[in-house]
Amino acid sequence: MLVFLLILLVLSLAGFTYYAAYQHYIKLPFSVPGITSDNTTKTSQGPKYTTPPTITGVQVSAKAIKEVGILWNTTDQPSSSQVEWGTTSSYGNKTEITDDPTSGKVLGAVTHGVKITGLTGNTTYHYRVVSKNKDGFESKSDDYTFTTPAE
């Protein structure tokens, strides 16, 4: 029975690997009949989006004196992750963009998390999250605030 389950697992993984390589989700270091590769990872062509992603579930996940984690639980389309933040609603600071599907190297994310560092204790900060889908449509959340603990 154990041998049967191992064989089933290997075949399932092989099938997934073939599909993922065929769809250009992954690159293979060797050739497989029927799959051409330019040796780069590509995003799926997938559906063409005509609207920006919808952002929901924005929240502060963890607060420390000098850093905070920001989560947004879902976007309805795979998209990038970035947070704009500052001591006013003009923000002035941005985190690096991660999971960017417009780069052609990743698919994007539907669950997002970004850490902001370099904060000052006992200070109120404004922030909003930004997500962009593979077709370049961008959404920005409403303005939110958090206050860091006193030092």
C-alpha positions as CSV (number, residue, x, y, z in Angstrom):
1,M,0.0,0.0,0.0
2,L,2.8,2.4,0.9
3,V,4.5,1.7,-2.5
4,F,1.2,2.4,-4.3
5,L,0.9,5.8,-2.5
6,L,4.5,6.7,-3.3
7,I,4.0,5.9,-6.9
8,L,0.8,7.9,-7.0
9,L,2.5,10.9,-5.4
10,V,5.4,10.8,-7.8
11,L,3.0,10.6,-10.8
12,S,1.0,13.5,-9.4
13,L,4.1,15.7,-9.0
14,A,5.3,14.7,-12.4
15,G,2.0,15.7,-14.0
16,F,1.9,19.0,-12.1
17,T,5.5,19.8,-13.1
18,Y,4.8,19.1,-16.8
19,Y,1.7,21.3,-16.6
20,A,3.5,24.1,-14.8
21,A,6.4,24.0,-17.3
22,Y,4.0,23.8,-20.3
23,Q,2.2,26.9,-19.0
24,H,5.6,28.6,-18.4
25,Y,5.0,28.9,-14.6
26,I,8.4,27.3,-14.0
27,K,11.5,26.7,-16.0
28,L,13.1,23.4,-16.4
29,P,16.9,22.9,-16.5
30,F,16.4,20.1,-19.2
31,S,14.3,19.7,-22.3
32,V,10.9,17.9,-22.4
33,P,9.2,17.0,-25.6
34,G,6.4,19.5,-26.4
35,I,7.7,22.2,-24.1
36,T,9.9,25.1,-25.4
37,S,11.6,27.3,-23.0
38,D,13.7,30.5,-23.2
39,N,15.1,29.6,-19.8
40,T,13.1,32.3,-18.0
41,T,10.1,32.0,-15.7
42,K,7.0,33.6,-17.2
43,T,3.6,34.5,-15.9
44,S,0.6,32.8,-17.4
45,Q,-1.1,34.7,-20.1
46,G,-4.3,33.9,-18.3
47,P,-7.3,36.2,-18.5
48,K,-6.9,39.8,-19.7
49,Y,-7.9,42.0,-16.8
50,T,-9.9,45.2,-17.7
51,T,-10.4,46.4,-14.1
52,P,-8.1,47.0,-11.2
53,P,-7.9,44.5,-8.4
54,T,-10.3,44.8,-5.5
55,I,-8.6,45.2,-2.1
56,T,-10.2,43.9,1.0
57,G,-9.3,43.0,4.6
58,V,-6.6,45.7,5.2
59,Q,-5.2,45.5,8.8
60,V,-2.2,45.9,11.0
61,S,-1.0,42.4,11.8
62,A,1.7,43.3,14.4
63,K,3.0,46.4,16.0
64,A,6.4,47.1,17.6
65,I,8.1,50.4,18.5
66,K,10.0,50.7,15.2
67,E,8.2,48.4,12.8
68,V,4.7,47.2,11.8
69,G,3.2,44.5,9.6
70,I,0.4,45.4,7.2
71,L,-1.8,42.7,5.7
72,W,-4.6,42.8,3.2
73,N,-6.2,39.4,3.1
74,T,-7.3,39.3,-0.5
75,T,-7.3,40.9,-3.9
76,D,-9.6,39.4,-6.4
77,Q,-6.8,39.2,-9.0
78,P,-3.1,38.2,-8.6
79,S,-1.3,41.5,-8.0
80,S,1.6,43.3,-6.5
81,S,2.1,44.4,-2.9
82,Q,3.2,47.8,-1.7
83,V,2.4,50.2,1.2
84,E,2.5,54.0,1.1
85,W,3.0,55.5,4.6
86,G,3.9,58.6,6.5
87,T,2.9,60.9,9.4
88,T,0.2,62.6,7.2
89,S,-2.2,61.4,4.6
90,S,0.3,62.7,2.0
91,Y,2.4,59.6,3.0
92,G,5.9,60.5,1.6
93,N,7.3,56.9,2.0
94,K,6.8,53.7,0.0
95,T,7.8,50.1,0.6
96,E,9.4,48.2,-2.2
97,I,7.0,46.6,-4.6
98,T,6.9,42.8,-4.2
99,D,5.0,40.0,-6.0
100,D,4.9,42.2,-9.1
101,P,3.2,40.4,-12.0
102,T,4.1,43.1,-14.5
103,S,7.7,42.1,-14.1
104,G,7.1,38.9,-16.0
105,K,8.9,36.9,-13.3
106,V,6.2,36.2,-10.7
107,L,2.4,35.5,-10.9
108,G,1.4,38.1,-8.2
109,A,-0.3,37.4,-4.9
110,V,-3.9,37.4,-3.7
111,T,-2.9,37.5,0.0
112,H,-0.5,40.3,0.8
113,G,1.8,41.2,3.7
114,V,4.4,44.0,3.9
115,K,6.6,45.1,6.8
116,I,7.3,48.8,7.4
117,T,10.5,49.5,9.4
118,G,12.3,52.6,10.7
119,L,9.3,54.0,12.6
120,T,9.4,56.2,15.7
121,G,7.7,55.2,19.0
122,N,4.5,56.9,20.2
123,T,3.8,58.3,16.7
124,T,0.6,58.1,14.6
125,Y,1.2,57.0,11.0
126,H,-1.1,57.0,8.0
127,Y,-0.9,54.2,5.4
128,R,-2.7,52.8,2.4
129,V,-2.0,49.6,0.4
130,V,-1.4,49.5,-3.3
131,S,-1.9,46.5,-5.6
132,K,-1.4,46.3,-9.4
133,N,-2.4,43.4,-11.7
134,K,-0.4,41.9,-14.6
135,D,-2.2,44.2,-17.1
136,G,-1.1,47.3,-15.2
137,F,-4.4,48.2,-13.5
138,E,-3.7,49.6,-10.0
139,S,-5.9,50.0,-6.9
140,K,-5.2,52.0,-3.7
141,S,-7.0,51.4,-0.5
142,D,-8.6,54.0,1.7
143,D,-6.4,55.8,4.3
144,Y,-5.8,54.0,7.6
145,T,-3.8,54.9,10.7
146,F,-1.9,53.1,13.4
147,T,0.1,54.4,16.4
148,T,3.3,52.8,17.5
149,P,3.9,52.0,21.2
150,A,5.9,54.4,23.3
151,E,9.6,53.6,23.7
